[in-house]
Amino acid sequence: MTKKFFAAFALSLALAPAAMADTFTVGVDQTVTLKLSSPANSVVIGNATVADVSVYDSNTLLITGKAFGSTNLVVLDRAGR
């Protein structure tokens, strides 16, 4: 049985100051691509033991599951929104 975790990502984007993304599942040792509608300047993952985030380019994030659990992700633009 594959261990999976549920990650609820709260995104704060330039066009949506406090947007909430849908909850989605990322398998442990699996990666999901997250496309942003606006360029990101800062990216922070809430619980780094559960997931890792890598910036592919300013509009594309790669989320990798590391362990069972849940976390959140905050993405800010240059204005801090």
C-alpha positions as CSV (number, residue, x, y, z in Angstrom):
1,M,0.0,0.0,0.0
2,T,1.4,3.4,-1.0
3,K,1.5,5.9,1.8
4,K,-0.1,9.2,0.8
5,F,-0.5,12.6,2.5
6,F,-3.1,15.3,2.0
7,A,-1.8,18.8,1.5
8,A,-4.0,21.8,1.7
9,F,-2.2,24.7,0.1
10,A,-3.1,28.2,0.8
11,L,-1.8,30.4,-2.0
12,S,-1.3,34.1,-1.7
13,L,-0.9,35.3,-5.3
14,A,-0.7,38.7,-6.9
15,L,-4.2,38.6,-8.4
16,A,-5.7,36.9,-5.4
17,P,-4.5,38.3,-2.1
18,A,-5.7,35.3,0.0
19,A,-6.6,32.6,-2.5
20,M,-7.3,29.0,-1.2
21,A,-6.3,26.2,-3.5
22,D,-8.1,22.9,-3.6
23,T,-6.8,20.1,-1.4
24,F,-4.9,17.5,-3.4
25,T,-2.9,14.3,-2.7
26,V,0.8,13.8,-3.3
27,G,2.2,10.3,-2.8
28,V,5.4,9.9,-0.7
29,D,8.4,10.1,-3.0
30,Q,6.2,11.5,-5.7
31,T,6.2,15.0,-7.3
32,V,3.2,17.2,-8.4
33,T,3.6,20.3,-10.6
34,L,1.7,23.4,-9.5
35,K,1.3,26.2,-12.1
36,L,0.8,29.7,-10.7
37,S,-1.2,32.4,-12.4
38,S,1.3,35.1,-11.3
39,P,5.0,35.0,-10.7
40,A,6.2,33.9,-7.2
41,N,8.9,35.8,-5.3
42,S,8.9,33.9,-2.0
43,V,7.8,30.3,-1.3
44,V,7.4,28.7,2.1
45,I,6.3,25.2,3.0
46,G,4.6,24.9,6.5
47,N,5.9,21.4,7.5
48,A,9.1,20.5,5.7
49,T,9.1,17.0,7.1
50,V,5.9,16.3,5.1
51,A,6.6,17.9,1.8
52,D,9.3,19.8,-0.1
53,V,8.8,22.6,-2.6
54,S,11.2,23.5,-5.4
55,V,10.8,26.5,-7.7
56,Y,11.1,25.4,-11.3
57,D,10.5,28.9,-12.7
58,S,8.6,31.9,-11.4
59,N,5.3,30.4,-12.4
60,T,5.9,26.7,-11.7
61,L,6.4,24.9,-8.4
62,L,7.3,21.2,-7.8
63,I,5.8,19.7,-4.7
64,T,7.4,16.4,-3.4
65,G,5.8,14.2,-0.8
66,K,8.3,13.2,1.9
67,A,6.2,11.7,4.7
68,F,2.6,11.0,5.8
69,G,0.8,14.2,7.1
70,S,-0.5,17.5,6.0
71,T,0.9,20.9,5.4
72,N,0.4,24.3,3.8
73,L,2.2,26.3,1.2
74,V,2.5,30.1,1.1
75,V,3.5,31.8,-2.1
76,L,4.1,35.6,-2.2
77,D,4.7,38.0,-5.1
78,R,7.2,40.9,-5.0
79,A,4.7,43.1,-3.2
80,G,4.3,40.5,-0.4
81,R,0.8,39.6,-1.4
